[in-house]
Amino acid sequence: MGETEDERTARASQLFENFVQASTCKGTLQAFSILCRQLELDPLDHSSFYGSLKAAVSSWKVKALWTKLDKRAQQKIYSQNKACQGTRSLIIGGGPCGLRTAIELALLGCKVVVIEKRDTFSRNNVLHLWPYTIHDLRALGAKKFYGKFCAGSIDHISIRQLQLMLLKVSLILGVEVHVNVEFVKLVEPPEEQTDDGPGWRAEIRPSSHPLSDFSFDVVIGADGRRSTLDGFTRKEFRGKLAIAITANFVNRNTTAEAKVEEISGVAFIF
């Protein structure tokens, strides 16, 4: 006997919950792969993946998330995900900026590929979030992926937790994310090529990776200060240099520690 409708719904809900609760980069990608395989979804079909996932996972637990993402996607600027339809984008770097850019491009209708040379999110540095950033992340369903997100007076989050949150939203919206792939340089199209010839591509490591043949219209360098994307001028917005002291303490989860007020990460310059 096959599964009943209730059993299929429960199984899909549990698979999605495993994905939501994944606490590492590799764990998230693995849970996403299992989710797609078990529910027979094609993550490479970026234009219809979100709709297919939403139809497959329909339990009450995820309805609030679908409502938030639908509301965001319906904004006029996205033209019903057709504003950049047919555009292929490569993003170098899977940090907060790279993943948030990937989400925006996916909402615009782009085919988006993110490459990240690491396979772990290990940066526990705490970021202060401005009010408009908190509003933006909440509208993308941040609370679903991290229940403690900006609860009460807390207005900060670790980079690792922020990356995990944005990675999950990116995958849901049909973004391809490849880890352990390092960008080397741009490969220009051959001179005097026909319209059917290869476009802009990237030389990557390992060279045998399928993305070596990926042609794109847009490339975005989001790999930090030591950007590997040559030929583009950079402009840094930095304040005056300051000396800072950071003290890290082991949280032993005692009653006394629980009463200590959260700090927002605001720096004082002496």
N, C-alpha and C positions, 0 to 999 in steps of 0.2 A: 504493500500500500504506500502511496505517496504521502507527502506532507499535506496537512490541512492548511487552510488559509491562516488560521491563528498560529499554527506552528511556524509557518514561513515568516509571518510578521515578527514573532518572538525571536527567531533565529537572526533575522536581519537586524533587529534592534540590538541584540547582544553583540553582533559583529561590529556594529557602528559604535557601540559603547566601548568596546575594547580599543577601537581606534581613538576615540575621544580621550580615554584614560591613559593612553600610552605616555610614558614619562621621559623618553629619550628620542633622539632623531631616528636612530636605526629601528627602535621599537615602533615608532609612528609609521615609518615607511613599510615595515613588515606587516603591521596590522592593516594598513591601507591595501597592500597587495592581497592579503587574505580576504579582505572585504570584497574587493573587486572580483576576485576569482570565484568566491563562493556565491556571489550574487550575479555572476556572469555579466559584469559591467566592463566596458572598454575604456580605460582611463586615457587612451590616446585620442579618443573622439571628443576633443575639447569643446566643440560647439553644443553637444547635447549631453555631456556627461552629468552635469549638475541636475538636469531635469530627470535623467534616468535614475540617478542616485536617490533623488527626492521621492520618486515613485516607488522605489524598492524599499526605502526605509520610511515607513509612514506611521510609526508608533507615536503616541502622545508625547513621549519624552523629547522628541526632536522637533515638534511642530513650532515651538518658539524660535528655534534656530532658523528653520526654513522661512518663517515669517520675516525675521530680521534681514536675511540675505535677499529675499524677494523684494523687500521694501527698498533695499540699497540698489539692487539691479534695475529697479523701475525708475530711478532718477533720470530726468530728461537728458542729461549729458551723455548717458550711455547709449541712447537711441536703441533701446531694447537689445543690447549686446551686439549692435551692428555698426557702431561708430567707427571701429577699426577692423571690421570683418575682412579676412583675407590677408591681414598683416601677420608676419611671423617674427617673433622677438626672442632674442637671446639675452639673458641676464646673468652676469658674472658675479657670483657671490650670493650666498644664502643667509645673509644677516638680516636684521630687521628691515633695513632700507630696501634690500633686494627683494625680499618676500612681500613687503607691502606694495612695492612697485608692480610685482607680478600679479597681485590681486587686482590692482587697478586696471592693468592691461587686459586681464581676463574678463573683467566686467565690461570693458570696451569692445570685447569680441575678438581679441588677438589670440593667436596660437602662441603660447608662452612656454619657454624652456628655461629652467634655472639650473646652473651648474655650480657646485660647491666642492672645493678640494678636500674638505674634511667630512667625516661622517658622525661627528659628535658635536653637541652644543654644550660647551663647558664654561661659558663666560657668565660668572655669577655676579658681575658688576651690576649695581643697582642704578636704574635710570629714573630720574624724576620725570613724570608725565604732566604736560601742560593740559589744562581743561579741554581744549579742542581735540587733543590726542586721545584723551580718555573717552570723549564722546564718539570719536571715530571708531575706536576699538570696540566699544560697547555695541555700536551699530553693526559690527561684523560678528557679533556673538561671542565676545571674549569671555563672558561669564560661564558659558557652556563648557569652555575648554579649561578654564581656571576659575574655580568658584570663589577664590579669595580676591579676584581682580578688583582693585580699588574699592574695597569694602570700607565703609565708614570714612574716616579721615585719611586713609592710606591712598597716596597718589604716586606710588612708585612700583617698579617691577624689575626683576632681574632680567638681563639680556637673554639668558637661556630660556626662561619661561616665556618671554615675549616671542622668541624665535619659534618655539614649539607651537604656540597659539597661531601665529601667522602661517606656519608650515601647514597646519591642519586646514585652515581656511583656504589656502592656495590649492591644496590637493582636491578639496571639495569642489572648487570652481574650475577644475580641469587643467590646472598648471602641471607641467611635467617637472619633477625635481630629481636631479641626478647628483648623488654624492660620490666622493672619491674621483672626481673629474676636475682636472686642473687646466685652466685656460693658459695657452702659450702666446699666441698671436693671431691677428686677423689674417685671413687668406682672401686676397682680392679675386674677383671674377677674372677669367682669362680675357685678354684684349680681343676685340672684334668678335665676341661671342654672339650667338643668336639668342633670341628670347627664350629658347628652350634650354639654354646652357645653364651651368651651375651659377648661383649667385654668390653673395658674400658667405663665407664659411669661417670656421675657427679651427686653428690647430690646437689640439688638446692632448693631454696625457690622461690615460693611456691612448695611444694613437689608434688602437683597434676598436675603440668605443664607437657604437653606431652613430653617435652625434657628430663624428668627424664629417659625415656627409650631410649634416643639417644645414640648409640654406636659409638665411634670414634677411629681413628688411631692416630691422632695428637691433642695435646692440647697446646694452646699458652696462656700464662698469659700476658695480656696487660692492667692490672688494676692498674698500677701505683706503687708508692713506697711501699704502704701497700698491696703488692700482697697477695692474698688468696691462691695461689698455693704452698702448702707446699712441701718440699723435694727437692727443686731445689735451688742451690746457685745463688746468685745475685751479679752482679758487676756493680757498679755505676761509671759513668764517670763524675766527677765534677771538676770544677776549684776551685780556692780559694774562700772562703766565702767573701762576700762583703756586706756593708750596703747600702741599696737603699731607695730612697724616691720616691713614686709614687703619682702624683697629678692628680686627675680626675676633669674635668670641664664639665659643662652642655653645649652641643652644641646647641645654639639657632638659628643656620642657618642664621646668619647675613652675610652681605657682607664682613665685616672685618674678620670674622672667616673663611670665604671661602678662603680668601687670605693667611691664615697661612699655611706655608709649612708642608707637612706630615713628620713625623719622623719615623725612621726605627726600633726604639726600641733598639738601641745599648746602652749597659750599660757602664758607666765610673766608674772605680775603683779608689778611692782616697787613 
